[in-house]
Amino acid sequence: MKVGVIGLGYIGLPTALLLANAGHEVVGIDIDAKKVEKLRNGILPFQERGLEELFEKAKKNFKATTDYSSLRNVNAIIVSVPTPMKDRKMMGDYVFNAMEMVGKNLKKGQLVILESTVTPGTTAGKVREILERESGLKAGEDFLLAYCPERAIPGNTIYEMVHNDRIIGGIDEESAKRAKELYSTFVKGNIYTTSSTVAEMVKVVENTYRDVNIALANELAKIAEKIGVNVYEVIELANKHPRVNVHQPGIGVGGHCLPIDPWFLVEVYPEAKLIPTAREINDEMVNDVVKIIEKTGIKRVTIFGEAYKPDVDDTRESPTHKLRDLLERRGIEVRIYDPIVHPNISLDKAIKNSQCIVISTAHSIFKDLNWEKIISSLEEPKLIVDGRHFFEKPPSGALFYGIGRGDVN
């Protein structure tokens, strides 16, 4: 089968390469000419475990271009572009612009699949409307239309794309069936079919569940601090109950999914109370860190970790950015040390003259650092802020504040 994949980012590119590796002839389209040129020259635009090997295997069946007219020669079209948030609502410009171009090149018999996370009702609503308007064709009669959200996490994307279960929603049964046939060529997990709107809601519910659960953990951390117990011990023991699974607290929630997707549910149901409250709890966690730093009179801070999660180079919606901005507004000098995101910035340069280190991302490589030496190099008043339960025990030689573990000691 010939497949076109629009959007060669963290999800679109691995999807395109998996399809190519499964024997399909794949054309990847992206509006970023520099990214396309890199791919043509055999250079990947980002790091991901196993992506380089997959790229090498898939090269003969994959080509990158900025030319949307190449869609006229494919059987199926997958759209995987960003859906950022603006004013707590989905900003669908990337999706809708891509669909306009798809519509202008749409042919009878083609299958169009949207993968981007969207407000429930988008595929059967505005996406269908755009495609029909631009093509002059009818969805369900002249072309097929489905929604299939990704289920993957940076750092393990390729494995999860292959092995995780997938949900495919069609605007009709035939659309869902045809989309399932395509994904079945590389997905080893179970594939369940439903309507496009159900599939859209499933995607945002999955991320909202995690966000709300983290908000619970963060609120428990505040309670634990107040009564003088370790929240991590509380959570560990509570989770031994067979029906309890409390997540971990932390300095904040990042990534392109958890801080954004819950608002897509609020967009269609403004009366929601729990979801926006959870979002506010998680967003406000950095404020506690700022208060601790201000209380100690510190003027120079080094944040360890800019990526939103450990061992990846993805910085989208990272709490580190908000923390940096809040500190700088208070006249505090901030440096960021993240050898995965910024390999050219040395540790010595990052901590020179610093008085405080904040662990914002628990990269594995941070475990190998000489923390005794790092702490001894800090200037007074020395402070370590652990926002990710990085240290099992508070390190000696400095004041210490760990979220959910008590006040500065």
JOWO-V606327 format. One record per helix or strand of 3 or more residues. SS is the DSSP state (H for helix, E for strand). FROM is the first residue (numbers start at 1). LEN is the number of residues. Records with the same first field share a line. If there is no record, write none. Layout:
# JOWO-V606327
SS=FROM-LEN / FROM-LEN
This chain:
# JOWO-V606327
E=2-5 / 25-5 / 62-4 / 76-4 / 111-4 / 143-5 / 166-5 / 191-5 / 300-5 / 333-5 / 356-4 / 383-4 / 399-4
H=12-10 / 33-8 / 51-11 / 68-6 / 93-13 / 123-13 / 157-7 / 173-11 / 196-32 / 231-8 / 258-11 / 274-10 / 285-11 / 319-11 / 347-5 / 364-5 / 371-7
